[in-house]
Amino acid sequence: MAERRPLVAANWKMNKTRSEAEEFCRGLLPLVENAAAEVFVCPPLTCIGTVVEAVSGSAVEVASQNMHWEGEGAFTGEVSAAMLLDVGARGAILGHSERRRLFGETDEALARKVPAALEAGLLPILCVGETEEERDAEETDRVLRRQIDAGLARVEVHRLAEIVIAYEPIWAIGTGRTATPEQAEDAIGFIRALVAARNEQAAESLRILYGGSMKPENAEELLGRGEIDGGLIGGASLDPEAFAAIVTAAG
């Protein structure tokens, strides 16, 4: 089995001013300086440059919460890979459930975004996951297959392992509910099998995270599962000590 380095990413969503971001980073860096896991902070666009400066010289990396697939053009309110690289970002969250549900992001858009991020040299963190209604209807596998097939459709086989996938059951995001370790591992194992159908070696190396109300209290149990390679952290990532505790659990 390939050795997969854990990755833990802080998705701040629409939270924190630049001064608050600086304060967070001052608190976080001493807590994760010896972390075994790869650590990303994903701030709002207004804070990316601030966070890049604040973590300079450390192992902590910075990613955006979104990205357009085109390099430039008439796309009001969007940001390109080149712009993200220009301010020091190294990755981008793509297809978060809130982007899909609240802002109409489609599978077709993700089919363009993922290879565009790879081509530009950004780490794509592709989010997939089912709603409560879909899980109750036993449609989880169908939904995940559709999202994975679309998101990876235009990615060349030799580059599949360069992507990070985050499984985030929508019913467990911001609700306080969390998938059981068994549910999370089953879904992530299914995702890995879908990638293995294209290339088994890539599937063994591919990192798949869990996202959905992970916090210090449940992180060790979730991250102790062999299929789960880290976490995409929402609410708990707003506090440096809570986030650092999850990073430690991943190591």
Stockholm file with secondary structure:
# STOCKHOLM 1.0

chainA/1-251         MAERRPLVAANWKMNKTRSEAEEFCRGLLPLVENAAAEVFVCPPLTCIGTVVEAVSGSAVEVASQNMHWEGEGAFTGEVSAAMLLDVGARGAILGHSERRRLFGETDEALARKVPAALEAGLLPILCVGETEEERDAEETDRVLRRQIDAGLARVEVHRLAEIVIAYEPIWAIGTGRTATPEQAEDAIGFIRALVAARNEQAAESLRILYGGSMKPENAEELLGRGEIDGGLIGGASLDPEAFAAIVTAAG
#=GR chainA/1-251 SS CCCCCCEEEEECCSCCCHHHHHHHHHHHHHHHTTCSSEEEEECCGGGHHHHHHHTTTSSCEEEESCCCSSSSSSCTTCCCHHHHHHTTCCEEEESCHHHHHHHCCCHHHHHHHHHHHHHHTCEEEEEECCCHHHHHTTCHHHHHHHHHHHHTTTSCGGGGGGCEEEECCGGGSSSSCCCCHHHHHHHHHHHHHHHHTTCHHHHHHCEEEECSSCCHHHHHHHHTSTTCCEEEESGGGGSHHHHHHHHHHHC
#=GC SS_cons         CCCCCCEEEEECCSCCCHHHHHHHHHHHHHHHTTCSSEEEEECCGGGHHHHHHHTTTSSCEEEESCCCSSSSSSCTTCCCHHHHHHTTCCEEEESCHHHHHHHCCCHHHHHHHHHHHHHHTCEEEEEECCCHHHHHTTCHHHHHHHHHHHHTTTSCGGGGGGCEEEECCGGGSSSSCCCCHHHHHHHHHHHHHHHHTTCHHHHHHCEEEECSSCCHHHHHHHHTSTTCCEEEESGGGGSHHHHHHHHHHHC
//
